[in-house]
Amino acid sequence: PMARVHHMTMMGGDPVIMLDAPLHATERALKKAGMSIDDIDLFEVNEAFASVPTAWLKTTGADPERLNVNGGAIALGHPLGCSGTKLMTTLVNALKQRNKRYGLQTMCEGGGMANVTIVERL
């Protein structure tokens, strides 16, 4: 195996606001994992809309140099129905290429739902 799941969180937010669920899910995941944003080496935040990673950066205070390091959906696109797979594959490979340990992926799922997965490279 290349990596293991260190922690997973799924949560819902206000379905009217909708796009803020990844922000809250990230905060919850880090807290439950006993980690801080600085413990994470790389981040993959899905770009359902450009505002999602922008708001995520502003809310978390994460280093923008560690976000979507190989480009995101705006630059590369996401395959219909398998964005999560694309993001996780990108994240795990980026951790390996850069010899980093922890990565965090967040996904909007529509209707105010989001999930966050923290992985550890093995």
C-alpha positions in Angstrom: 0.0 0.0 0.0 1.0 3.6 -0.7 -1.0 5.2 2.1 -3.5 4.6 4.8 -6.6 6.4 5.9 -5.7 8.3 9.1 -9.1 9.8 9.6 -12.4 10.4 7.8 -15.2 12.9 8.5 -18.5 13.5 6.8 -20.9 16.3 7.7 -23.6 18.5 6.4 -24.0 22.2 6.5 -26.7 24.6 5.5 -28.0 23.3 2.1 -28.8 26.9 1.0 -25.3 28.1 1.6 -24.0 24.7 0.5 -20.4 25.4 -0.4 -19.2 26.0 3.2 -19.5 22.4 4.4 -15.8 21.6 3.4 -14.7 24.4 5.7 -16.5 23.0 8.7 -15.7 19.4 7.8 -12.0 20.2 7.7 -12.1 21.8 11.2 -13.9 18.8 12.6 -11.6 16.3 10.9 -8.5 18.0 12.3 -9.9 18.2 15.8 -11.0 14.5 15.8 -7.6 13.4 14.4 -5.8 15.5 17.1 -4.0 17.5 14.3 -3.6 21.1 13.2 -3.6 22.5 9.8 0.2 22.8 10.1 0.5 19.0 10.6 -0.8 18.4 7.0 1.8 18.5 4.2 -0.5 18.7 1.2 -4.1 19.5 0.5 -6.5 18.6 -2.3 -9.7 20.7 -2.2 -12.2 20.0 -4.9 -13.0 23.0 -7.1 -16.7 22.5 -7.7 -16.6 26.3 -7.9 -13.5 28.5 -7.7 -14.9 30.0 -4.5 -14.5 26.7 -2.6 -10.7 26.5 -2.3 -10.5 30.3 -1.9 -12.9 30.3 1.1 -11.2 27.1 2.4 -7.8 28.8 2.4 -9.2 32.0 4.0 -11.0 30.0 6.8 -8.2 27.4 7.5 -5.2 29.7 7.1 -3.4 26.9 5.2 -0.4 27.6 3.1 -1.6 28.2 -0.5 1.7 26.6 -1.8 0.5 23.3 -0.4 -3.0 23.4 -2.0 -3.8 21.5 -5.2 -0.1 21.4 -6.0 -0.6 19.8 -9.4 -3.5 22.1 -10.4 -7.1 21.8 -9.7 -10.4 21.2 -11.6 -10.3 24.7 -13.1 -7.0 23.9 -14.8 -7.3 20.2 -15.3 -10.9 19.2 -15.1 -12.5 16.4 -13.1 -13.9 13.2 -14.5 -17.7 13.0 -14.2 -18.7 10.9 -11.2 -15.2 10.1 -9.9 -13.7 13.4 -8.7 -12.9 11.9 -5.3 -10.9 9.1 -6.9 -9.0 11.6 -9.1 -8.2 13.8 -6.1 -7.1 11.0 -3.8 -4.9 9.5 -6.5 -3.4 12.9 -7.1 -2.9 13.5 -3.4 -1.2 10.2 -2.7 1.1 10.5 -5.7 2.0 14.1 -4.7 2.9 12.9 -1.2 5.2 10.3 -2.7 6.8 12.6 -5.2 7.5 15.2 -2.6 8.4 12.7 0.2 5.7 14.1 2.5 3.7 12.3 5.2 0.2 13.6 5.6 -2.4 14.8 3.1 -5.9 16.1 3.4 -8.6 15.8 0.8 -12.0 17.5 1.0 -15.0 17.1 -1.3 -18.3 19.0 -1.7 -21.0 16.5 -2.3 -23.9 18.9 -3.0 -26.9 19.7 -0.9 -24.6 21.0 1.9 -22.7 17.7 2.4 -18.9 17.4 2.5 -16.3 14.9 3.5 -12.7 15.1 4.6 -10.1 12.3 4.4 -6.7 12.6 6.0 -4.2 10.1 4.6 -0.7 9.1 5.8 1.8 8.0 3.2 3.4 4.7 4.0 
